[in-house]
Amino acid sequence: MKNSEIFLIRVRRRLLDAADKCVLPLEFLGAVAAALPSLFRKKGLRLREFRYYLALCGSKSLPIVLLISLLMGGVLGIQAALQLTKFGAEIFTADLVGFSVLKEFGPLMVAIILTGRAGSAFAAELGTMKVNEEISALETMGIRPVGYLVLPKLVAMLLAMPVLTVFGDVAGIFGGMAIGVSVLDIPFAAYWSRTIDVLDGITMLLGILKSVVFSLLITLAGCFYGFQSTSDAQGVGRSATQAVVASIFWVIVADALLTVLYSFIGY
Amino acid sequence: MEEREQNIRLGLFVGGGVLLLLAALFFLGLSSFFVSEEKVYTTFSESVQGLTEGSQVKYRGVPVGSVSDISIAVDDRIVKVEMKIRLDNFINRGTHEMQRQKFADYLRKEIGDGLRCRMEYAGITGMKFIDFDYFGKPEDAVPEAPEGLIGRDDLYLPSVPSTFKDISATLVSAIDRLSNIHFEEISGELESSLQKLSNLLSDPAIRSTIARTNEVVEHLEATASSVEKVFNEDEMQTMRENLNGALRSFRNLAETLDKRTRQIDFHSAQDDYHSLIVQLKQMIDSMRILAEYLETDPQSVLQGKGKQER
């Protein structure tokens, strides 16, 4: 066989591998979509697992979400104050903090926290199951592993993340308010009045809609890389890392796209 | 038991989140669904740059509503602005219909008293708000709404030009006036006047006058200084009082003389009159001598002639 033929065979194999890698996420997405109707069947959702993941992603993540959002709001408030005091426009700190938290930082910070807490956990859990051949066992028993293992996580995340975002939004606004009242000496009533004057419910709901999209991306990325894990201990670690990196990347991309989309409707 | 606790925790988490969301939505705008509002219209014949939907409407600085729509009346070349006013700020009793009726009556009455609206800057950002205030006077005629733009039953609040438009008009007028001034002509005249002034100042007579004036001033200053050295404030006061007393005595004397001269017969008292004149002349001479003496030796007023000799 000539060298040129060997080269072409290698290129063909690489291309097929790349195509496989591109198709794999789509295949996984299709499998999840196909399993969704099972949610509406009797006992379609495994409640025990759902409850476990809801606690993991939701109530157990609440303290760290509240703390980070509060600090983020405070940091935004300080940065806004430093610039706005130059123009005697301290009161606009409420606008900046409110809009930044509701539209961007609230959903984004919660998404990043949950990527670290839940996305990596999903990938590691599924990777370990693969190492232990539990996934093969499920397939042997005629159970579709994607529907069986992914749906409880997905539903739990879809519920937990918007709720966490609401908590994060409120904590962020109060963080900014604490800075506005304590550092800038803006009266609490004035800051509060300004905040509820400039913000509206639609802005908050659009932020929560972002968090729904983020929760989908984090769960799918975590579960996908978990299923793609190789059957060794190092493979589990790699899949967890890949899940976190991919989740954050796709969350940022989705955030940018949604921001552009929202701008078309005036938000 | 553990499962029960976990359920309670999840219930608190989800229930708390939903309640928080509802509360936040209520505060951030959904509460406006339960607020009675009334639309008020106005028109502007100037640019509304900086005014947007959602811009605040204030009554004498108090936020009472917001701009809900801005449209252009192409034929009239004016901008129509629709505002939503919260009725609770004006009438907080009765049903919505009663509030609307009372507000309409109130607004019409206030328009008669001079209530108008005007665009104002909301800050340094260029954003504007609409301010309701009594920019008109009660005796002013109420401007009518442009025909066909505002419905018969709609509330119309006339607008007045904004202050920045006034400032702009004043500036334009000032610039027009400035452009009418012939600066070149004025400059030429000024130059000619300065030349004449220079010629005048170089005249030898003027120079001599100025020099003499300087000398006089110097003499005056020297005199003042010597007087200041001799007399202090108290002495001057004493002298002034003495002089006042002398003048009063002199006036009394003159009055007495006047009375006497009216009473006496001049023909019969001609000799007496003559002797009186002589005495008066002597007295005046003595006073002149005294004055000359004082001029040469002012300290004698205080120390006396005898004391100085000693």
Boltz contact constraints between the chains, C-beta under 6 A:
constraints:
  - contact:
      token1: [A, 54]
      token2: [B, 10]
      max_distance: 6.0
  - contact:
      token1: [A, 55]
      token2: [B, 6]
      max_distance: 6.0
  - contact:
      token1: [A, 58]
      token2: [B, 13]
      max_distance: 6.0
  - contact:
      token1: [A, 59]
      token2: [B, 9]
      max_distance: 6.0
  - contact:
      token1: [A, 59]
      token2: [B, 10]
      max_distance: 6.0
  - contact:
      token1: [A, 59]
      token2: [B, 13]
      max_distance: 6.0
  - contact:
      token1: [A, 87]
      token2: [B, 124]
      max_distance: 6.0
  - contact:
      token1: [A, 163]
      token2: [B, 14]
      max_distance: 6.0
  - contact:
      token1: [A, 163]
      token2: [B, 17]
      max_distance: 6.0
  - contact:
      token1: [A, 166]
      token2: [B, 17]
      max_distance: 6.0
  - contact:
      token1: [A, 166]
      token2: [B, 20]
      max_distance: 6.0
  - contact:
      token1: [A, 166]
      token2: [B, 21]
      max_distance: 6.0
  - contact:
      token1: [A, 170]
      token2: [B, 20]
      max_distance: 6.0
  - contact:
      token1: [A, 196]
      token2: [B, 27]
      max_distance: 6.0
  - contact:
      token1: [A, 199]
      token2: [B, 28]
      max_distance: 6.0
  - contact:
      token1: [A, 200]
      token2: [B, 28]
      max_distance: 6.0
  - contact:
      token1: [A, 200]
      token2: [B, 29]
      max_distance: 6.0
  - contact:
      token1: [A, 201]
      token2: [B, 25]
      max_distance: 6.0
  - contact:
      token1: [A, 201]
      token2: [B, 28]
      max_distance: 6.0
  - contact:
      token1: [A, 201]
      token2: [B, 29]
      max_distance: 6.0
  - contact:
      token1: [A, 201]
      token2: [B, 30]
      max_distance: 6.0
  - contact:
      token1: [A, 204]
      token2: [B, 24]
      max_distance: 6.0
  - contact:
      token1: [A, 204]
      token2: [B, 28]
      max_distance: 6.0
